Amino acid sequence: MIGREVQIGCFYKLKETMVGKIAYTLVIIGGLNWGLIGLLDYDLVAVLFDAASGISRVVYSLVGLSALWMLFAGRR
């Protein structure tokens, strides 16, 4: 069993759908952003989309919803 068939937790099944792929990508982006905040005190999302803009709030909200999707969809 090599490649796509290898199960690492249950995340391989989540990435098979379009919603799962988007959620997975956004959770990775969110994790990297939090890593930058923790290590370098640098908020990449705020820099790219202006911290006061509504777009950054949308990005943060989508990352949070993606984390919830991965949490609850992964329990199947």
Secondary structure, DSSP 4 states (H G I P E B T S, - for coil): --GGG--STTHHHHTTSHHHHHHHHHHHHHHHHHHHHHHH---HHHHHH-TTSHHHHHHHHHHHHHHHHHHHHTT-
